[in-house]
Amino acid sequence: MQVPIWVLMNVWKSRHIRLIVLLAGLLLSAPAAAQVQKSDTGFSVLFYNVENLFDTSDDPLTEDDEFCAGGLRNWNSFRLRDKLNKISKVVMAASGFDAPAIIGFCEVENSWVLQQLTENTALRRFNYRIIHKQSPDDRGIDVAIIYRPDKVVPIRYQYHPLISKSGDTLHSREILEATFGFVDDSLHIFVNHWPSRYRGQAQTEPDRMLAAETLRKAVLATYQKQEKAKVILMGDFNDQPDNASLTKGLRSVEADRPEIQGELINLSENWNPRGTLKHRNSWQIFDQIIVSDYLLSANRLHLSASDAQIVEWPFLFEADDRWGGKRLFRTYRGYHYAGGFSDHLPVIAHLHYTH
């Protein structure tokens, strides 16, 4: 059986018009999935908050003026190209130069910047495909996935908006759910970028609780379709693993808790005292990997708690002259262009396959 092509969206932006060609999800059989595998030993899944990956054009529908040509941040095509090359360097280094099969991103403006990343950097040799749609976020930053069609087969995808009990849609990033086939197994990925703490942690906690409840509802719906679904929740949750949104809203538990069927296991708990971003002199774990307990069993596609890690290459850091130690080498420090990578570290999970 010949594998159908999953037609992905591309974005062509002019000054006044954006044309979006939407991705159509196609169901593929397990034999078809097996045909495209070059190796059935496993693969890696990466998540990376890339810190404001914007193009240089004005989008009149979003608040992107700071990143337009002549804007407050002096963003331009040279800086954009440099950032794209830096992201590709991180991706290549994250899993020993065998690039991850699935990558979740947040803080990307549109499909065009993802197309530039996958076609005009060192990543082009992996033939990545894109899953993306515009979100209702006021700033115009979205979550997205790129994946290697030689490693995994896309089955379906959908976005989950954050809708309150009163029926109002939160102007924030939606949660991206995508299902992939691998040999004779499947994997459900949920990419998150929960509402920030910009207005204060307590004031914004209800928004993150809404995101947590939306995510849990989506996961439970997946379990109803596939009782022992293998699930990875990854993203920038803008909360720590022990905060209420994760423990009470999502109801995730620590990896060393006795196994209870159907639990969501937060593999990021074990990363303390390290973190994925630094606030003043404190490292925090906002970027996390959470899995269904079924993924921890040594049956076909699986992983162990130690397979989820923070990517901590030395080039991602610089000396912290103010608070001591080291800090992240980010693209901007305030409005000052620092020329680094991101204000977050990537996180990665290495999956294995047992026949």
matplotlib code that plots the C-alpha trace (Angstrom):
import matplotlib.pyplot as plt

x = [0.0, 1.4, 1.4, -0.7, 0.9, -0.1, -0.5, 0.8, 0.0, 2.4, 2.0, 2.7, 2.6, 2.4, 1.9, -1.9, -2.8, -2.0, -3.0, -3.1, -3.4, -4.7, -3.4, -5.8, -5.3, -5.3, -5.8, -2.9, -2.7, 0.0, 1.5, 1.9, 3.6, 6.0, 7.0, 8.5, 10.6, 14.4, 15.0, 12.5, 14.8, 13.2, 13.4, 13.5, 10.8, 11.9, 10.1, 11.6, 10.3, 12.3, 11.6, 9.8, 10.4, 8.8, 9.2, 9.9, 6.5, 3.6, 0.6, -2.3, -4.3, -1.8, 0.4, 3.7, 4.9, 8.0, 9.3, 8.6, 11.2, 11.8, 10.2, 11.4, 13.6, 15.2, 14.3, 15.5, 16.2, 19.8, 18.8, 16.0, 18.4, 20.9, 18.1, 16.9, 20.5, 20.8, 17.6, 18.8, 22.1, 20.2, 18.0, 21.0, 22.9, 20.0, 19.9, 23.4, 23.0, 20.2, 17.6, 14.4, 11.5, 9.0, 9.6, 7.1, 7.7, 6.1, 6.5, 6.5, 4.6, 3.5, 4.1, 6.4, 9.1, 8.8, 9.2, 12.4, 13.7, 13.0, 14.1, 16.9, 19.0, 20.9, 17.5, 16.6, 18.3, 15.6, 12.7, 10.6, 6.9, 4.9, 1.7, 0.6, -2.4, -2.8, -3.9, -6.1, -3.1, -3.0, 0.7, 0.3, 2.6, 1.6, 2.4, 3.5, 5.0, 7.5, 8.1, 10.3, 8.2, 11.0, 10.6, 6.9, 3.6, 1.0, -2.5, -4.5, -4.3, -6.5, -6.3, -8.0, -9.0, -9.2, -12.9, -14.2, -17.3, -19.1, -18.3, -15.6, -12.5, -9.2, -7.0, -4.0, -2.3, -4.4, -3.2, -2.1, -2.8, -1.2, -1.2, 1.7, 2.2, 5.5, 5.8, 2.8, 2.3, 1.0, 1.9, -0.3, 1.6, 0.1, 2.1, 1.3, 2.1, 0.0, -0.9, 2.0, 2.5, 2.9, 0.2, 1.4, 1.3, -1.9, -3.8, -3.1, -3.5, -7.1, -6.0, -3.5, -6.0, -8.3, -5.5, -4.9, -8.5, -8.7, -5.7, -6.9, -10.3, -8.5, -6.3, -9.4, -11.1, -8.0, -8.3, -11.9, -10.9, -7.8, -7.8, -4.0, -3.0, 0.6, 0.7, 3.3, 2.3, 5.1, 5.4, 6.0, 3.4, 4.4, 4.1, 6.4, 5.6, 4.3, 2.0, -1.8, -2.4, -0.3, -1.1, -4.8, -5.9, -4.1, -3.6, -0.1, 1.9, 5.6, 7.5, 8.4, 4.8, 3.5, 1.9, -1.8, -3.4, -4.1, -2.0, -0.1, 3.5, 5.5, 9.0, 10.2, 10.0, 13.4, 15.2, 15.4, 17.4, 18.2, 15.7, 14.7, 14.7, 16.2, 14.4, 16.9, 19.0, 16.4, 16.1, 12.6, 11.1, 8.4, 9.2, 8.1, 7.5, 4.6, 3.6, 0.9, 1.9, 1.3, 4.4, 6.6, 5.9, 8.5, 6.1, 6.7, 7.1, 8.2, 10.6, 11.9, 11.9, 15.6, 14.9, 13.4, 16.1, 16.9, 19.1, 22.0, 24.8, 27.4, 26.8, 23.2, 24.6, 26.6, 28.0, 25.5, 27.3, 24.4, 23.1, 26.1, 26.7, 25.3, 22.2, 20.7, 22.2, 19.0, 18.0, 16.9, 17.6, 14.8, 15.0, 18.7, 19.6, 21.9, 22.2, 21.7, 19.4, 16.4, 15.3, 14.3, 16.2, 14.8, 13.6, 13.8, 12.5, 14.2, 11.8, 12.7, 10.9, 10.8, 9.4]
y = [0.0, 3.4, 5.9, 9.0, 12.4, 14.5, 17.9, 20.5, 24.1, 26.7, 30.4, 33.0, 36.5, 39.7, 43.1, 42.8, 39.1, 35.7, 32.6, 29.4, 26.0, 23.7, 20.3, 17.4, 14.5, 11.1, 7.7, 5.3, 1.6, 0.0, -1.9, 1.5, 2.8, -0.1, 0.6, 4.1, 3.1, 3.1, 1.8, 0.4, 0.7, 3.9, 7.7, 10.9, 13.5, 17.1, 20.2, 23.7, 27.1, 29.1, 32.6, 34.7, 33.2, 36.0, 37.0, 40.6, 41.5, 43.2, 41.1, 43.6, 41.0, 40.5, 42.5, 41.8, 45.4, 45.0, 42.4, 44.2, 46.0, 49.3, 48.0, 48.5, 45.3, 46.1, 42.7, 42.1, 39.3, 38.9, 38.3, 36.0, 33.9, 33.7, 32.5, 29.9, 28.5, 28.5, 26.6, 24.0, 23.7, 22.9, 20.3, 18.6, 18.5, 17.4, 13.7, 13.0, 14.3, 11.9, 14.6, 13.9, 12.3, 14.7, 18.3, 20.4, 24.2, 27.1, 30.9, 30.5, 33.2, 31.2, 28.4, 30.5, 30.7, 27.0, 26.5, 28.6, 26.5, 23.1, 24.1, 26.7, 25.4, 22.2, 20.5, 20.4, 17.0, 15.4, 16.5, 17.7, 18.2, 20.9, 20.8, 24.3, 26.7, 30.2, 30.5, 33.2, 34.5, 38.3, 38.4, 35.8, 33.2, 29.5, 25.9, 23.6, 20.3, 19.3, 15.6, 13.3, 11.2, 8.6, 7.9, 8.3, 8.4, 11.1, 9.7, 12.7, 16.0, 18.6, 21.7, 22.2, 25.8, 27.0, 27.6, 28.7, 27.4, 30.6, 29.7, 32.4, 31.4, 32.5, 34.5, 32.2, 29.3, 26.2, 22.7, 20.7, 17.0, 14.8, 11.0, 9.2, 5.6, 3.7, 0.2, -1.5, 1.0, 4.6, 7.6, 10.6, 13.9, 17.0, 20.2, 22.9, 26.6, 27.5, 31.1, 33.0, 34.6, 38.0, 39.6, 37.6, 34.0, 34.1, 36.4, 34.1, 30.7, 30.3, 30.5, 27.7, 25.7, 26.0, 24.8, 21.9, 20.8, 21.2, 19.0, 16.3, 16.2, 15.7, 12.9, 11.1, 11.4, 9.7, 6.9, 6.3, 5.7, 3.6, 2.2, 1.9, 4.8, 5.9, 9.6, 12.3, 15.7, 18.2, 22.0, 25.2, 24.9, 28.2, 26.3, 24.0, 20.2, 20.6, 23.6, 23.1, 23.3, 20.2, 18.2, 19.1, 20.3, 17.8, 15.3, 14.3, 12.4, 11.8, 9.1, 7.2, 6.9, 3.3, 2.6, 3.2, 2.3, 5.3, 7.8, 10.7, 10.5, 13.7, 12.7, 16.3, 15.9, 14.2, 17.1, 19.2, 21.2, 21.9, 23.8, 24.8, 28.6, 31.0, 33.7, 35.9, 33.4, 30.5, 27.8, 26.6, 23.7, 25.2, 23.0, 19.4, 15.9, 14.0, 10.5, 8.0, 5.0, 2.7, 4.3, 3.2, -0.5, -2.4, -3.4, -2.2, 1.6, 2.6, 4.7, 4.9, 7.9, 8.4, 8.8, 12.2, 14.9, 18.6, 19.5, 21.3, 21.9, 24.5, 26.8, 27.4, 29.3, 32.4, 33.8, 35.4, 38.6, 39.7, 36.6, 34.4, 31.0, 30.8, 31.9, 31.1, 32.7, 34.1, 36.1, 39.2, 40.4, 42.9, 45.0, 44.4, 42.0, 39.4, 37.2, 33.9, 30.9, 31.1, 32.0, 28.3, 25.0, 22.2, 18.9, 15.6, 12.0, 9.0, 6.3, 2.6, -0.2, -3.8, -6.4]
z = [0.0, -1.0, 1.9, 1.1, 1.4, 4.3, 2.7, 5.1, 5.4, 4.0, 4.6, 2.0, 3.6, 1.6, 3.2, 3.3, 2.7, 4.3, 2.5, 4.7, 3.2, 6.0, 6.7, 6.1, 8.5, 6.9, 8.6, 7.8, 8.5, 10.6, 7.6, 5.9, 9.0, 8.9, 5.3, 6.1, 9.0, 8.3, 11.9, 14.4, 17.4, 18.6, 18.2, 20.2, 20.9, 21.7, 23.0, 22.7, 23.6, 21.0, 22.4, 20.0, 16.5, 14.5, 10.9, 10.1, 8.5, 10.3, 10.9, 11.3, 13.3, 16.1, 18.4, 16.7, 16.1, 18.3, 15.8, 12.6, 10.6, 12.5, 15.6, 19.2, 19.0, 15.7, 14.5, 10.9, 8.4, 9.4, 13.0, 11.9, 9.8, 12.7, 15.1, 12.7, 12.4, 16.1, 16.6, 14.0, 15.9, 19.1, 17.4, 15.8, 19.1, 21.3, 20.3, 19.1, 15.6, 14.8, 14.7, 16.8, 15.0, 16.5, 17.7, 19.5, 19.4, 21.1, 20.5, 16.7, 14.8, 11.7, 9.3, 7.2, 9.9, 10.4, 6.7, 6.7, 9.6, 7.9, 4.4, 4.8, 7.7, 8.4, 9.2, 5.5, 5.1, 7.4, 5.3, 8.2, 7.7, 9.6, 11.7, 12.6, 12.7, 13.9, 17.5, 19.2, 21.1, 21.1, 20.3, 17.5, 19.0, 18.4, 19.2, 16.4, 15.5, 12.9, 12.3, 10.2, 7.7, 7.5, 11.3, 12.1, 10.2, 11.0, 11.7, 12.9, 14.6, 16.3, 18.4, 21.7, 22.5, 26.1, 26.7, 30.1, 31.8, 30.7, 27.1, 26.6, 24.6, 26.3, 24.0, 24.5, 22.8, 22.0, 22.9, 19.9, 19.9, 17.2, 16.8, 15.0, 14.0, 14.5, 13.3, 14.9, 17.7, 18.0, 20.1, 21.1, 21.5, 23.2, 22.8, 25.3, 26.0, 29.0, 29.9, 31.4, 34.9, 33.4, 35.5, 38.6, 39.6, 41.7, 39.3, 36.3, 38.0, 37.0, 33.3, 33.8, 35.7, 32.7, 30.4, 32.8, 32.8, 29.0, 28.6, 31.0, 29.3, 25.9, 27.4, 28.9, 25.5, 24.0, 26.6, 25.6, 22.1, 23.0, 26.5, 26.9, 24.8, 24.9, 25.6, 25.9, 27.2, 26.7, 26.7, 28.6, 31.4, 33.0, 36.3, 38.3, 38.5, 42.1, 41.4, 41.6, 37.8, 37.4, 40.5, 40.9, 37.5, 35.3, 38.2, 37.3, 39.8, 40.6, 38.7, 41.9, 43.0, 43.0, 39.6, 39.4, 36.1, 33.9, 35.8, 34.2, 35.3, 35.5, 34.6, 35.2, 39.0, 38.9, 37.4, 40.6, 41.5, 37.8, 35.7, 32.2, 32.8, 35.4, 37.3, 39.2, 41.1, 41.0, 38.4, 37.6, 35.7, 33.4, 30.4, 31.2, 29.9, 31.3, 30.1, 30.5, 32.7, 29.7, 28.0, 30.9, 30.3, 28.3, 25.6, 22.0, 22.2, 25.6, 27.8, 31.4, 33.7, 33.0, 29.3, 29.8, 30.2, 30.0, 27.0, 28.7, 26.1, 27.3, 24.4, 25.6, 28.7, 29.6, 32.8, 35.1, 36.3, 38.5, 40.3, 40.0, 38.3, 34.8, 32.9, 29.6, 26.5, 25.1, 22.0, 23.9, 27.4, 27.9, 24.7, 24.3, 21.5, 23.0, 20.0, 21.8, 21.6, 23.9, 27.4, 27.9, 27.6, 25.5, 27.0, 25.3, 25.6, 24.1, 23.2, 22.6, 20.7, 21.7, 19.3]

ax = plt.figure().add_subplot(projection="3d")
ax.plot(x, y, z, "-o")
ax.set_aspect("equal")
plt.show()
